[in-house]
Amino acid sequence: MAFGPHELRVLGGALAIALQSDPAPERVQEYLRLVRAVDEAIGEGARLRSFVRADLARHRAALPGAAAGYLEQFEDALAAGCLPAPADLAALRELCAEPVGPREAIRRTGLLRRAEEARVPRLPRPQDGRQAPRVPAVRAGEQEDGEGPEPAPRRPGKPSPGPAEPAPAERPATPSRPVPTPAEVFPPRRRRTPPEPPEEQPAEPDAEPGTEQRAAGGRPSPALLPPRAVPV
């Protein structure tokens, strides 16, 4: 049976726990032999992965000419349990961008997807619509007993700004032309001046008695005529 690197680590831990108990002497020897076999398999797997990584780096340096050999070597590295390096992801993206046939494009895209999934493993999806519990990240400064450093005190929040002051009223802009006043728009009516009286003519000198009636076309008044001599 072939075990992966993660399975070998789990198996080694289970055997270590089993050896701490008090089994029979025969079972102890079997456990010890199994532990030694697991250690050898782990060492052999580490040597194989180091060899595969070195060969993969040589093929990566020869890109893009050695694209076929690099892709085959990359598949072997994934099968051996090697985690792809950031340089491998960049090389695969460049190879996927090159114009190739449809089959080769599907193959390169599949390898890139497998490399990304191996680099960032997926978390198990929660069932029945429930959210998966969040596991807090372990910090380097935490103690072994599980007590981490005290949380930093919260900074006091800034006071909320008060209501904004009303802006001063803007002065109306002065018009380019002056606004006419009502007196200019509706000028007052001027009063008509009364006609001037005719000039008085100077009075003529007194005429002789009786001339006025003559001028008027009448006879002179008897009182104005000289008396006639009456015959005796």
Residue pairs with C-beta under 8 A, 6 or more apart in sequence:
3 11
3 41
4 81
5 42
5 45
5 81
6 81
8 38
8 41
8 42
8 45
9 42
11 38
12 35
12 38
12 39
12 42
15 31
15 34
15 35
15 38
16 35
18 31
19 28
19 31
19 32
19 35
23 31
45 80
45 81
48 80
49 77
49 80
49 81
49 82
52 73
52 76
52 77
52 80
52 82
53 77
53 82
55 73
56 70
56 73
56 74
56 77
56 82
56 88
59 66
59 69
59 70
59 73
60 70
60 87
60 88
60 91
62 69
62 70
63 70
63 91
63 94
63 95
64 94
64 95
64 98
67 95
67 98
70 91
70 95
71 95
71 107
71 108
71 111
74 84
74 88
74 92
74 111
74 115
75 111
77 84
78 84
78 114
78 115
78 118
83 118
83 119
84 115
84 118
84 119
88 115
89 112
89 115
89 116
89 119
92 108
92 111
92 112
92 115
93 112
95 108
96 105
96 108
96 109
96 112
100 108
123 132
124 132
125 132
126 132
139 148
139 149
141 148
141 149
142 148
142 149
209 224
210 220
210 221
210 224
213 219
213 220
213 221
214 220
